[in-house]
Amino acid sequence: MHRVTGIVLGFVLAAAMTAPARGEAQTPSASPPAPDCSAPEHRQFDFWLGSWDVTEKGKPAGTNTIAADLKGCVLLEQWTAASGGRGTSLNYYDRRTRSWHQAWIDDRGGSLRLTGGFQDGRMVMQTEPVPDAKGDPAVHRITWSAEADGSVRQLWETSKDEGKAWSTVFDGRYVKKR
């Protein structure tokens, strides 16, 4: 018998000895569970869920509703400004990049694409440099913080010097509607 034939025959015999006999039920091998959005990282932004009255400097700024969808894989935002303007965003955690993303757009065509994550108890996301109204590059950073009284603070800042100095665009307080 040739050495290769003997090796092949050995594998065939080993397989036959471990295979179930005819008529014997085979146990399906356990397959890994399908990925879902139940990992704790997917819940990091849940403090923003709800229907909110939003103020800035104590004055009404608008209302906002944030709802989970797609089995908790996304948070959908529906914003209405006190002036009547509207906006929406889609927020999600990407397990591959281990980061949060927001795609935001308003009814005037303004848009932002932010990326970031949960840091020190706050959600912090920012854009890559994007041209402002004058065409100059600006970075936008938005930080959401769950406050002790149940409200949420949203601080939107912009920088025109690659993050060395920041100026406030919006500093809002979200209070849950009753």
C-alpha positions in Angstrom: 0.0 0.0 0.0 1.3 3.4 -0.9 1.9 5.9 1.9 -0.7 8.4 0.5 -3.3 5.7 0.1 -2.8 4.6 3.7 -3.2 8.2 5.0 -6.4 8.6 2.9 -7.7 5.3 4.1 -6.9 6.3 7.7 -9.0 9.5 7.3 -11.9 7.5 5.8 -11.8 4.9 8.6 -11.7 7.6 11.3 -14.6 9.4 9.7 -16.6 6.2 9.5 -16.0 5.4 13.1 -17.2 8.8 14.3 -20.2 9.1 11.9 -23.6 8.1 13.3 -25.0 4.7 12.3 -27.7 4.5 9.7 -31.0 5.7 11.1 -29.4 7.5 14.0 -30.3 11.1 14.3 -27.6 13.7 13.6 -27.3 16.6 15.9 -27.0 19.8 13.9 -23.9 21.7 14.8 -24.6 24.8 16.8 -24.3 27.9 14.6 -23.3 31.2 16.1 -26.3 33.5 16.8 -27.1 36.0 14.2 -25.9 39.5 15.1 -28.4 41.9 16.5 -28.5 45.1 18.4 -28.7 43.8 22.0 -25.1 44.6 23.0 -24.7 47.3 25.6 -23.0 49.6 23.1 -26.3 49.8 21.2 -28.0 51.2 24.3 -25.5 54.0 25.1 -27.7 56.6 23.5 -31.0 55.4 24.9 -31.0 58.3 27.4 -32.1 60.5 24.5 -35.2 58.5 23.8 -38.5 60.2 24.4 -40.6 63.2 23.5 -39.0 66.5 24.6 -39.7 70.2 25.0 -36.4 72.0 24.1 -35.3 75.3 25.4 -32.2 77.5 24.9 -31.3 80.1 27.5 -34.7 79.4 29.1 -36.7 80.2 25.9 -38.6 77.7 23.8 -36.4 76.3 21.0 -38.7 73.6 19.8 -39.8 70.0 20.3 -38.1 66.8 19.6 -39.1 63.1 19.6 -36.5 60.4 19.5 -37.8 56.8 19.0 -36.0 53.5 18.6 -36.7 51.5 15.5 -35.5 48.4 13.6 -35.4 46.3 16.7 -33.5 48.9 18.6 -30.8 49.2 16.0 -31.5 52.9 15.2 -32.7 56.0 16.9 -34.9 58.3 14.8 -35.1 61.9 15.6 -38.0 64.3 14.6 -37.2 67.9 15.4 -39.6 70.9 15.1 -38.1 74.3 15.8 -40.2 76.9 17.6 -40.0 78.9 14.3 -41.7 76.0 12.5 -38.6 74.5 10.7 -38.1 70.8 10.9 -35.3 68.3 10.8 -34.6 64.6 11.3 -31.7 62.3 12.0 -30.8 58.7 11.9 -28.5 57.5 14.7 -26.8 54.1 15.0 -23.9 52.2 16.5 -21.7 50.4 13.9 -20.3 47.3 15.5 -17.6 47.0 12.8 -16.1 50.4 13.4 -17.2 50.5 17.1 -18.5 54.0 16.6 -21.7 56.0 16.6 -23.0 57.8 13.5 -25.6 60.4 12.9 -27.0 61.6 9.6 -29.0 64.8 10.1 -30.9 66.9 7.6 -33.4 69.8 7.9 -36.2 71.1 5.6 -33.9 73.7 4.1 -31.4 71.1 2.9 -28.9 71.7 5.7 -27.1 68.4 6.7 -24.5 67.0 8.9 -22.8 63.6 9.1 -21.3 63.0 12.5 -19.2 60.2 13.9 -18.1 59.5 17.5 -18.9 57.6 20.6 -19.8 57.5 24.3 -17.1 59.2 26.4 -17.2 59.9 30.1 -21.0 59.4 30.3 -21.7 61.7 27.3 -22.4 61.0 23.6 -19.9 63.0 21.6 -20.0 63.1 17.8 -18.4 65.4 15.2 -18.1 66.0 11.5 -15.1 65.9 9.3 -14.2 69.5 8.2 -17.1 70.8 5.9 -17.4 74.1 4.2 -19.4 76.7 6.1 -21.6 79.4 4.4 -18.5 81.3 3.3 -16.8 78.1 2.0 -14.3 78.0 4.9 -13.7 74.5 6.5 -15.5 74.0 9.8 -15.8 71.1 12.2 -19.1 70.6 14.1 -19.2 68.8 17.4 -22.3 67.8 19.2 -22.4 66.5 22.8 -25.4 65.0 24.5 -25.4 64.7 28.3 -27.9 63.0 30.5 -28.4 65.4 33.5 -29.2 64.4 37.1 -32.7 65.9 36.9 -33.7 63.7 33.9 -33.1 66.4 31.3 -30.6 66.1 28.4 -28.2 68.9 27.5 -27.3 69.2 23.8 -24.2 71.3 23.1 -23.5 72.0 19.4 -20.1 73.7 18.8 -18.1 74.6 15.7 -14.4 75.1 15.1 -12.7 76.8 12.2 -9.1 76.0 13.4 -9.2 72.2 13.5 -10.5 72.0 17.1 -8.2 74.4 18.9 -11.1 76.8 19.7 -14.8 76.1 19.7 -17.8 78.4 19.5 -21.3 77.5 20.6 -24.0 77.1 17.9 -26.7 75.8 20.2 -26.9 74.9 23.9 -30.2 73.3 24.5 -32.0 71.7 27.4 -34.4 68.8 26.7 -37.1 68.2 29.3 -39.4 65.2 28.9 -43.0 66.0 28.0 -45.6 65.0 30.6 
